[in-house]
Amino acid sequence: MAKSQRLLSLDVLRGLTVAGMILVNNGYGESFEMLGHSKWNGMTPCDLVFPFFLFIMGISCYLSLSKNSFTPTAPVLRRVVKRTILLFAIGLFINWFDNAIEGDLLCFGHLRIWAVMQRIALCYFFVSLFALYANHRYTIPAIVVLLAVYTLLLTVGNGYAEDASTNILAQVDLKLFGYDHLYHKSPVDPEGLLGTISSVAHVLIGFYCGKLIKQKETIEQKALAVFVIGTVCVIAGYLLTYGLPLNKRIWSPSYVLVTCGLAALLQALLINGERNGNSDKWTVSRVFGVNALALYVASELLAILFGHFGISAAIYDALHSIIPSLKWASLAYALTFVAINYAIGYVLWRKKIFIKL
């Protein structure tokens, strides 16, 4: 597979995922249950988008760092550290902006530390270090060890308890960072510190798939290799649910395997679809894919602005006047919001502006 072809399939999957992230994050009013995150155990379609992104990031890490033959030179290390700090800082800025726009400029005493961008930053950092310093033949053993350690923590630390007073994940975050700096809409912070363990394993599965995509010669071989990984992960993940249920809030090992498996199966399908060489039909998803993180950040800031200035309510009310159903009106609003962000991305795409975060 040529470089451009390989990047096409990654851009497409990344674009579909980011569009999905924006969609499920921006329902208004009463949304369909499938467009909401599971409250605890279980998994909805909404619960697939963020793990898909982490899986894709693993593939991208392999392909990006392979350009320097995984040599930990000073420039490469500086780039890794700078990107980690930038991603983490952007996440903190989004959390701050949500408070600041309401007039709480000095919200640092109760600023939430964790969120999506912060988890991306930490996973990128640790997987990059693994890529640069570890023998890649130990990728699968590293995944197994990380998931085993996390399973042990969940087992001995009451990790499945919907009670912050007994759940080890909540207790660690509370003791290290304090209640005021955490997410309060679930017993544990869904992007908390200990969950990073299984999330790193998650990105490493993508990393391993990136290795297969890079090493295999033909499109068919690449697609088959990733398909096999996806199948094994899905089967193993669902078998694991008998003792460790799917749970996005704690990023359970079963959740890691099932979501990575599904992402790998979709990636294999897209790779296989590259044989016809027609990229035009994927323009919409590529618009999101080439500026994925930039558009995600823009969507988060735009959602805060829309909410503060009443724009969300105005758009929703206009849609609801045409669409009587509350749930369908909510979906229409979410799709409208995705379209607005697509318009931003399309301008960048046409001007060939690619923002790397």
C-alpha positions as CSV (number, residue, x, y, z in Angstrom):
1,M,0.0,0.0,0.0
2,A,1.3,3.4,-0.9
3,K,1.8,6.0,1.8
4,S,-1.1,8.1,0.6
5,Q,-3.4,5.1,0.5
6,R,-2.6,4.1,4.0
7,L,-3.1,7.6,5.2
8,L,-6.5,7.7,3.4
9,S,-7.9,4.8,5.4
10,L,-6.6,6.4,8.6
11,D,-8.1,9.8,7.7
12,V,-11.4,8.2,6.9
13,L,-11.7,6.3,10.2
14,R,-10.4,9.2,12.2
15,G,-12.8,11.5,10.4
16,L,-15.8,9.2,11.1
17,T,-14.8,9.0,14.7
18,V,-14.3,12.7,15.3
19,A,-17.7,13.4,13.6
20,G,-19.2,10.8,15.9
21,M,-17.6,12.4,18.9
22,I,-19.0,15.8,18.0
23,L,-22.4,14.3,17.3
24,V,-22.8,12.4,20.6
25,N,-21.4,15.3,22.7
26,N,-23.9,17.8,21.3
27,G,-27.4,16.5,21.6
28,Y,-29.8,19.1,23.1
29,G,-32.7,18.3,25.4
30,E,-34.0,14.8,25.4
31,S,-31.7,12.6,23.3
32,F,-32.1,9.0,22.1
33,E,-30.7,6.6,24.6
34,M,-28.2,5.2,22.1
35,L,-26.7,8.7,21.8
36,G,-25.9,8.9,25.5
37,H,-23.1,7.2,27.4
38,S,-24.0,4.2,29.5
39,K,-24.5,5.2,33.1
40,W,-22.3,2.3,34.4
41,N,-22.0,-1.2,33.2
42,G,-22.9,-1.8,29.5
43,M,-22.1,-0.1,26.3
44,T,-24.0,2.1,23.8
45,P,-22.9,3.2,20.3
46,C,-22.0,6.5,21.9
47,D,-19.4,4.7,24.0
48,L,-17.4,3.7,20.9
49,V,-16.3,7.0,19.6
50,F,-13.6,8.0,22.1
51,P,-12.0,4.5,22.3
52,F,-12.0,4.4,18.5
53,F,-10.0,7.6,18.5
54,L,-7.4,6.2,21.0
55,F,-7.0,3.1,18.8
56,I,-6.4,5.3,15.8
57,M,-3.9,7.3,17.8
58,G,-2.0,4.1,18.4
59,I,-1.7,3.4,14.7
60,S,-0.7,7.0,14.0
61,C,2.0,6.8,16.7
62,Y,3.6,3.8,15.0
63,L,3.5,5.3,11.5
64,S,4.7,8.7,12.7
65,L,7.6,7.6,14.9
66,S,8.7,4.9,12.3
67,K,9.8,7.8,10.1
68,N,12.7,8.3,12.4
69,S,13.2,4.6,12.8
70,F,12.0,4.9,16.5
71,T,15.3,6.6,17.4
72,P,15.0,8.7,20.6
73,T,16.9,11.7,19.3
74,A,16.7,15.0,21.1
75,P,14.4,16.6,18.4
76,V,12.1,13.6,18.6
77,L,11.9,13.6,22.4
78,R,11.3,17.4,22.4
79,R,8.5,17.0,19.9
80,V,6.9,14.3,22.1
81,V,7.2,16.3,25.3
82,K,6.0,19.5,23.6
83,R,3.0,17.8,22.1
84,T,2.1,16.1,25.4
85,I,2.2,19.4,27.2
86,L,0.2,21.1,24.5
87,L,-2.6,18.5,24.5
88,F,-2.8,18.5,28.2
89,A,-2.8,22.4,28.4
90,I,-5.6,22.5,25.7
91,G,-7.7,20.2,27.8
92,L,-7.2,22.4,30.9
93,F,-8.0,25.5,28.8
94,I,-11.4,24.0,27.7
95,N,-12.2,23.2,31.3
96,W,-11.2,26.7,32.3
97,F,-13.1,28.4,29.4
98,D,-16.3,26.6,30.4
99,N,-16.1,28.4,33.8
100,A,-14.6,31.6,32.6
101,I,-17.3,32.4,30.1
102,E,-19.8,32.4,33.0
103,G,-17.7,35.0,34.8
104,D,-15.6,32.6,36.9
105,L,-12.2,33.6,35.6
106,L,-10.3,32.6,38.7
107,C,-11.8,29.1,38.9
108,F,-8.4,27.4,39.6
109,G,-9.6,26.2,43.0
110,H,-12.2,24.0,41.4
111,L,-10.9,23.5,37.9
112,R,-11.4,20.0,36.7
113,I,-8.0,18.4,36.0
114,W,-9.0,15.5,33.8
115,A,-10.9,15.3,30.5
116,V,-10.6,13.8,27.0
117,M,-7.6,15.9,25.9
118,Q,-5.7,15.1,29.0
119,R,-6.2,11.4,28.6
120,I,-5.1,11.7,25.0
121,A,-2.0,13.5,26.1
122,L,-0.9,10.9,28.7
123,C,-1.6,8.0,26.4
124,Y,0.4,9.6,23.6
125,F,3.3,10.3,26.0
126,F,3.6,6.8,27.4
127,V,3.0,5.0,24.1
128,S,5.6,7.2,22.4
129,L,8.1,6.4,25.1
130,F,7.4,2.7,24.6
131,A,7.8,3.1,20.9
132,L,11.2,4.9,21.3
133,Y,12.8,2.8,24.1
134,A,11.2,-0.7,24.1
135,N,11.6,-3.6,21.8
136,H,8.4,-3.8,19.8
137,R,8.2,-7.5,20.0
138,Y,7.1,-6.9,23.6
139,T,4.0,-4.9,22.5
140,I,1.5,-7.8,23.1
141,P,3.2,-8.8,26.5
142,A,3.0,-5.1,27.6
143,I,-0.7,-5.0,26.7
144,V,-1.4,-8.2,28.6
145,V,0.6,-7.0,31.7
146,L,-1.1,-3.6,31.8
147,L,-4.6,-5.1,31.5
148,A,-3.7,-7.8,34.1
149,V,-2.4,-5.1,36.6
150,Y,-5.5,-3.1,36.0
151,T,-7.8,-6.1,36.5
152,L,-6.0,-6.8,39.8
153,L,-6.6,-3.1,40.9
154,L,-10.3,-3.3,40.0
155,T,-10.7,-6.7,41.8
156,V,-8.9,-5.8,45.0
157,G,-10.0,-2.1,45.0
158,N,-13.7,-2.6,44.4
159,G,-13.3,-0.9,41.0
160,Y,-16.8,-1.8,39.8
161,A,-18.5,-0.2,42.8
162,E,-20.8,2.7,42.0
163,D,-19.7,4.3,45.2
164,A,-16.9,6.9,45.3
165,S,-16.2,6.1,49.0
166,T,-15.1,2.6,48.3
167,N,-14.0,2.6,44.6
168,I,-10.2,2.7,44.3
169,L,-10.3,4.7,41.1
170,A,-12.3,7.5,42.8
171,Q,-10.4,7.3,46.0
172,V,-7.0,7.7,44.3
173,D,-8.2,10.8,42.4
174,L,-9.9,12.2,45.5
175,K,-6.7,11.8,47.6
176,L,-4.3,13.1,44.9
177,F,-6.4,15.9,43.4
178,G,-9.3,16.7,45.7
179,Y,-13.1,16.6,45.1
180,D,-13.2,20.1,43.5
181,H,-10.9,19.1,40.7
182,L,-12.9,16.0,39.5
183,Y,-15.9,15.1,37.4
184,H,-19.0,14.9,39.5
185,K,-21.6,13.3,37.3
186,S,-20.5,9.7,38.0
187,P,-19.0,7.8,40.9
188,V,-15.6,8.0,39.3
189,D,-14.0,10.5,37.0
190,P,-14.2,8.8,33.6
191,E,-10.8,10.2,32.5
192,G,-9.2,9.8,36.0
193,L,-5.6,8.8,36.7
194,L,-5.8,5.0,37.2
195,G,-7.9,4.5,34.1
196,T,-4.8,5.7,32.2
197,I,-3.3,2.2,32.7
198,S,-5.9,0.4,30.6
199,S,-6.1,3.3,28.2
200,V,-2.4,3.0,27.4
201,A,-3.0,-0.7,26.7
202,H,-5.8,0.4,24.5
203,V,-3.5,2.7,22.4
204,L,-0.8,-0.1,22.3
205,I,-3.3,-2.3,20.6
206,G,-3.6,0.4,17.9
207,F,0.2,0.7,17.9
208,Y,0.5,-3.1,17.2
209,C,-2.0,-2.8,14.3
210,G,0.1,0.1,13.0
211,K,3.1,-2.2,13.0
212,L,1.1,-4.8,11.0
213,I,-0.1,-2.2,8.5
214,K,3.5,-0.9,8.0
215,Q,5.1,-4.3,7.7
216,K,2.6,-6.2,5.4
217,E,3.2,-5.8,1.7
218,T,-0.2,-5.9,0.0
219,I,-3.6,-4.3,0.8
220,E,-5.1,-7.7,1.3
221,Q,-2.4,-8.8,3.7
222,K,-2.8,-5.6,5.7
223,A,-6.5,-5.8,5.9
224,L,-6.4,-9.5,6.9
225,A,-3.8,-8.9,9.6
226,V,-5.8,-6.1,11.2
227,F,-9.1,-8.1,10.8
228,V,-7.6,-11.0,12.7
229,I,-6.5,-8.7,15.5
230,G,-10.0,-7.2,15.6
231,T,-11.7,-10.6,15.7
232,V,-9.5,-11.9,18.5
233,C,-10.0,-8.7,20.6
234,V,-13.8,-8.8,20.2
235,I,-14.0,-12.5,21.2
236,A,-11.6,-12.1,24.1
237,G,-13.3,-9.0,25.3
238,Y,-16.8,-10.5,25.3
239,L,-15.5,-13.6,27.0
240,L,-13.9,-11.3,29.7
241,T,-17.3,-9.6,30.3
242,Y,-18.4,-12.7,32.3
243,G,-16.1,-11.5,35.1
244,L,-15.4,-7.9,34.1
245,P,-18.4,-6.2,32.5
246,L,-18.1,-3.6,29.8
247,N,-17.7,-0.2,31.6
248,K,-16.6,3.0,29.9
249,R,-16.5,5.0,33.2
250,I,-13.7,2.8,34.5
251,W,-12.3,1.9,31.1
252,S,-12.6,-1.8,32.0
253,P,-10.3,-4.4,30.3
254,S,-13.3,-6.0,28.5
255,Y,-14.2,-2.5,27.2
256,V,-10.6,-2.0,25.9
257,L,-10.7,-5.3,24.0
258,V,-14.2,-5.0,22.6
259,T,-13.9,-1.4,21.4
260,C,-10.4,-1.9,20.0
261,G,-11.6,-5.1,18.2
262,L,-14.5,-3.2,16.7
263,A,-12.2,-0.3,15.6
264,A,-9.8,-2.8,14.1
265,L,-12.5,-4.6,12.1
266,L,-13.7,-1.2,10.7
267,Q,-10.1,-0.2,9.9
268,A,-9.6,-3.5,8.1
269,L,-12.8,-2.9,6.1
270,L,-11.6,0.6,5.1
271,I,-8.1,-0.7,4.2
272,N,-9.6,-3.4,2.0
273,G,-11.8,-0.8,0.4
274,E,-8.8,1.1,-0.9
275,R,-8.3,-1.3,-3.7
276,N,-10.5,0.8,-6.0
277,G,-8.4,3.9,-5.4
278,N,-11.5,6.2,-5.3
279,S,-10.9,8.8,-2.5
280,D,-13.6,11.3,-3.6
281,K,-16.4,9.4,-1.9
282,W,-14.6,9.9,1.5
283,T,-14.3,13.7,1.2
284,V,-16.7,14.4,4.1
285,S,-14.9,12.1,6.6
286,R,-11.5,13.2,5.4
287,V,-12.4,16.8,6.1
288,F,-12.8,15.8,9.7
289,G,-9.9,13.4,9.7
290,V,-7.1,15.7,8.5
291,N,-7.8,18.2,11.3
292,A,-9.3,15.8,13.8
293,L,-8.1,17.2,17.1
294,A,-8.4,20.8,16.0
295,L,-12.0,20.3,15.0
296,Y,-12.8,18.4,18.2
297,V,-11.3,21.3,20.3
298,A,-13.2,23.8,18.1
299,S,-16.5,21.9,18.7
300,E,-16.0,21.9,22.5
301,L,-15.3,25.7,22.5
302,L,-18.2,26.3,20.1
303,A,-20.6,24.3,22.2
304,I,-19.6,26.4,25.3
305,L,-20.2,29.6,23.3
306,F,-23.5,28.4,21.9
307,G,-24.7,27.5,25.3
308,H,-23.7,30.7,26.9
309,F,-25.2,33.0,24.3
310,G,-28.4,31.1,23.9
311,I,-27.6,30.0,20.3
312,S,-28.1,26.3,21.1
313,A,-31.5,27.0,22.5
314,A,-32.5,29.2,19.5
315,I,-31.4,26.6,17.0
316,Y,-33.1,23.8,18.9
317,D,-36.3,25.7,19.3
318,A,-36.4,26.4,15.6
319,L,-35.9,22.7,14.8
320,H,-38.4,21.7,17.4
321,S,-41.0,23.9,15.8
322,I,-40.7,21.8,12.7
323,I,-39.9,18.4,14.4
324,P,-42.5,17.7,17.2
325,S,-40.6,14.7,18.6
326,L,-38.1,15.9,21.3
327,K,-35.7,13.1,20.6
328,W,-35.7,13.7,16.8
329,A,-35.4,17.4,17.3
330,S,-32.4,16.7,19.6
331,L,-30.8,14.6,16.9
332,A,-31.5,17.2,14.3
333,Y,-29.7,19.8,16.5
334,A,-26.7,17.5,16.9
335,L,-26.5,16.9,13.2
336,T,-26.8,20.7,12.6
337,F,-23.9,21.2,15.0
338,V,-21.8,18.6,13.2
339,A,-22.6,20.4,9.9
340,I,-21.4,23.7,11.3
341,N,-18.1,22.1,12.4
342,Y,-17.9,20.4,9.0
343,A,-18.1,23.8,7.3
344,I,-15.2,25.0,9.4
345,G,-13.2,21.9,8.5
346,Y,-14.1,22.3,4.8
347,V,-12.7,25.8,4.7
348,L,-9.5,24.5,6.2
349,W,-9.5,21.6,3.8
350,R,-10.0,23.7,0.7
351,K,-7.2,26.1,1.8
352,K,-5.0,23.1,2.6
353,I,-4.6,24.2,6.2
354,F,-3.8,21.2,8.4
355,I,-3.5,22.0,12.1
356,K,-1.4,19.4,14.0
357,L,-2.0,19.3,17.7
